[in-house]
């Protein structure tokens, strides 16, 4: 269906009677045109309808009325304004000017909330340099567009996975080999004759520390792997108890004491993926202990829990060492460590971010070097999901 807002003389286009006569004499032609799955329209040089098949317009009476009319008149009859008419007119003009096929992409709703995508091919036919008519094919490509969008998304995900895999292989091999090489070197020293007991004890202590670093890295890699492949399993979460348990587990972590306090507001039952949430909270709270500031008289961590029917907002604020602005942009990267003062795999905050996004949440970090750090998580309440 093609537009022409002018009203030229009707002498040069096929009349309705002529159109009906031609088709009545050729029932096979009518059957073929109306059985085509694609929309097919033929317009004359004045861009008036000569042929309209059933795929283009299902209503028989409307289709007969359209012969000799313009697309503009068609939409006028339906009491609708359509920007598509201008695009279709432009498509015909371009095809005539180029004397070749011309494609136009269309997006419209057609009375439904869902978008529909079409490709219109305009093909002009000439005889001795005289334009006879233009055939316009319309093919819906909505599913093709959806598949294309999915393919682009999957390709982006694949590129991300490949990039992360490269980082993972390089960094994981280093993080796994470094403690092993350290242990190997220390064992060689211990084997030396005449070593004093104090030195031997110190080296054995270093071996245990290296094994602990190796174990920590392996645990983080396992957590990363589980997050990527395990299904989400929503259960009712007692956030206060989860935080108490985590605080108890970290009481003697890194030989540092951090005072903890928390507040709760709102009143709603909260559902989420418990295994991932435990890992998120543990990583954040252990970082507050690990990177507490020994120069400060008291180290503290304040946790605010805000419940609502739709989400749970967790805010972790500490008075630790803080993070410089340039490092704040990288702390969620795989294997990134902002400091070498403390051991760690560099996967902690990366896992936090990945797991938070996996359960549909968001995370925002703000920090001031020498003052402290705040992490704010907004997690959806899965009250409408299947509950374990």
N, C-alpha and C positions, 0 to 999 in steps of 0.2 A: 504494500500500500504506500503510495507515494504522493507528495504534496505539490500543489501548485495553487497559490492563493489568488492568482489572476483568473479571469473567466473568459478565455479566448473563444473564438468562433467554433462552432461544432461541426463545421463542414469537413474537417480533415480527420475526424476520428470515427471509429466504428460505432454504429448505433446499437441500442439494446436489441432491436429486432434483428439486425444483421448478425449480431453475436449469437442470439438464440438460434437463428436459422442455420448457421455454420455448425454449431454443436449438435443440433438435432439431426443434421444430415450425417454426422460422424459420431455415433454413439460410443465407438471405441475411444476416440479422442477425449470425449467427456469422462469416460470411465477412468482412463489413464490419468488425466489431470486431477480428478477427485480422489484417486487412490494413492497419490503421491504422499509420502509421510512428511515431506518438506513443504513449506509455504512456497507457492509459485504465483507470481503476478506478472502480467504483461501490460505495459503502458505504451500509449502512442507518443509521437514526438512532442505533444503538448502535455505530456505526463498525466494523461487521463486513462482510467482503467479500461483495458480491452478484455483481459482474462483474469479471473480470480478463482483459485481452486478452493476446495473445502478445507484444506489444512490451514489456509490463510483466514478464511471466514466460514464458520460452520453454518450460520443461518442462511438457508436457501433464498429467502425473500430479500434479505439484506444484500446478499451476493449479486442477485439480479439487479437490484437498485443501483449498485455501485458502478455498473458499466456506463462509461461516459463521464463519470464523476472524478474529481480529484481527491487525493488523500485529505486535503484540508476540508473538503465538503463531508467526507466520511466522518471525521472527528467532530465536525460541527453538528452533524445529525445525532451523534452520541452525547452532545452537550459537554464535550471535554476539549480542553486545549492540550495539544501535544507538541512538545519540542522535537519529537521524533520526526514529524513531518518535514521540518527544515533539514534534518540530517539526511532524510531519504531523498529530498529534492536535490540536495548538494551531491549525493551519491550518483544520481542520474546525470547531473551536469558534468561531473568529473568523468564519468564513463563516456559521455558524448565527446567531451573535449579531448580525451586521451584516445578515443576510438578503441578502447579495450576494457577488459573487466576491471571493476573497481569495487573493493570491499569496504563495508561500514560495520563497525561493531556497535551493538545497541544493548542498553540495559534499561529495563523497565519492570514495573510491578504487576501490571495487568490485573488490578483489583485484588491482589494478594499481598501479604506483608513480605513475602519472599521475593528476592530479585530474580528476574529471568534474563538470561544472556542470549543474544542472537547475533548471527553473522549474516549480513545481507550482501549478496553478490549481484552487481548490476552489470548486465551484458548487453551492449548495444548491437543492433543488426542494421547494416547499411546495404544499399543496392545502388551501384553507380554514384557513390558519394551522397546518396539520399538516405537519411535516417528513416527506417521503416517502423521500428518499435524497439523497446528495451525490455528484456526479460529480467525479472528480479527474483532470485532465489533467497528464501529465508530459512535458516537452519538454527534450531535451538541448540545452544552449546552450554547450557547451565551446568550439567553434570561434568562436562569436560573442563569447565572453569574451576569447579570444585576440586576435581582431580588434580588440576594444575596447581591450585593453591596448596593442596595437601602435599604434592610432590616438592614444591618449593620449601614448605615447612620441613618436610623430611630431609631434604637436601641440606638445609641450614642445620638441622639437628645432627646430621651425619658429619658435616664439617666440624661442628662443635665437638662431637665425640672423637673424631680423628685428631683434632688439636689436643684435646685432653689426654688422649691415649699417648701421643708423643711426649707430652709433659709427664704423664704418669710413668711411662717406661724409664725416662731419663732420671726423674727425681726419685722414684721408688727404688730404683737400683742403687742410687747413691745413698739413700736413707737406710737401705738394708745392708749394704756392703760396709759402710763406714763403721757401725758398731762391731761388725764381725772382724774387720781388720784391726780395730782397736783391741778386741779380745785376743786376737792372734798375737799382736805385739806384746801385750801384757803377759801372756802365758810364756812367751819366749824369755821375757825378763825374769819371770818367777823361776824358770828352770836354771837360771844362772847360779853357779856355786857361790856360797859365802854371802848370800843376801840376808840382811838383817830381818828379824821377824816383823818389825814395825813397817818396813818397806813392803814386805810381802803382804801384810794385812792391807796396806793402802792400795796395792795393785789389785788384790782380790776384790776390794770395795769398788774399784773402778770397773772391774769386769762385771760385777752385778749391775752397776749403773748403765753400762753399755747394753747388757741384756735387757734391762728395763726399757731403754730407748727403742731397742729392736722390737720388743713386745708391743710397745705403744704404737709404733708405726704399723705393725701387722694388724693390730686391732682396728686402727683407723681405716686401713685398706679394706678390711672385712666390712666395716660399717658403710663405707662408700659403695662397695659391691652390693650389699643388701638393699641399700636405698634405691639402686637402679633397677633391681629385678623383683623385689617383693611387692605384692599387692597391698593397697591401703586397707587397713582394718580398723574402722572406727569403734571405740568403746568409750564408756563414761570415764572421764578423767577427774580425779581429785588433785587439782593443781597444787594446793597447799601441801598435801601429803607428799607429792612428788618432789617438791622443793625441799621439804624437811629431810626426806631420805637422801637426796643428793648432797645436802649440806652435811649430813652425818657421814656420808662416804668420803667427803673431802676434808674432814676435820683435821687430819694430820697430813694432808697433801702438801708436798714440797716443803714440809717443816714450817709452814707459814700459817698464822692464825688471822682470819678475816672475819670481823663481826658482821653478822647478817641480820637484817630486819626486813619485814615485808608488810604490805597493806593490801586489803581486798575490798573491792567495791563492786556493786551490781549483784544481782541474784538470778542466776540462770544455770541450768544443768549444761555442762560442757562436754561435747564428744569430739574426739580426735583420734589419731593413730598413736597409741601409747608408746610403742617401741621407738618410733622416730622422735616423739616429743621428749622422751627420757634422754635420748642422745643429744638433742638440741640443748636442753637445759643443762645437762652435764658439761658439755663443751663450753658453754658461755660462763657457767659458774667456775669451772676449773681455770679458765683464762683469767678471771678476776683474782683468783688466788695466785696463779702462776706469775702474773704481771702486776702484783701489788707493789706499792712503793715503800721500800724499807726506810726511806728518809722521813716518812710521815709517822707521827706518834701512834696513830690508830688507823688500821686499814678496815674499810667497811664496804659492804655490798647491800644496796637497797633494791628490793624487788616490789613492783606494783602489779597487782593482778586486777584487771577490769573485765568483768563478765557482762555479756549481753546475749539476747536470744540469737543474734546472728554471728557473734565473734567473741574472741577472748584476746585482749591486748595485754602483752607481757612487756614490762619495761625494767631492764637491768641497768642500774647505775652504780659505778664504783669510783673510788678516789685513788685509782692506781696510777701507773706511770703515764697513761694516755698515749695517743698515737699521733704522729706528725701528719699534717695535711697530705703530703705526698704518699705516705704509706696507707692512709685511709682508703685510697682508690684501689689498693692492691690486696688488702687483707682477706678478701673473699676469694682470691685466686688460688688455684690448686698448688699446694706445696710452697706457698709464699710465707716466709717468716720475717716479721718486721725487725727482729733483733736476734742476735746470736748469744745473748746473755743466758737464755733459757733453752733447754732442749725441747724438742717437739718435732712432729712430722710435717707441720705446715699444712695439715689437712683439716684441722679443727673447724675454723670458721668457714672453710669451703663446704664441709659437710653440713654445717649449720644452715648455710644458705640453700644448698641443694635440697635438704630435707624440708626446710620451711616452704620452699616453692612446691615440693612434691605434695605436701598436704594443703596446697592452695593458699599459703600465707605470703606475707611480705616482711622484709626486715630492713631496718634503717639504722645506720651507725653514725653517731656524732661523738667527737672526742676532741679534747684539748691537751696538748702535750704538757705533762707535769701536773695536770689537774685531775683527769679521769676520763672515763668512757661511758657512754650510754648506748644500749642496744634496745630498739623498740620493735617488737614482733606483733603483727596483727594476724591472728589465726582464725579461720572460719569455724563456726560451730556446726558440726555435722549432725545436727539433730534429725535431719531428713534423710540420712544415709542408713543403709542396713547396719544394724548394731550386732557386734559379736556377743 
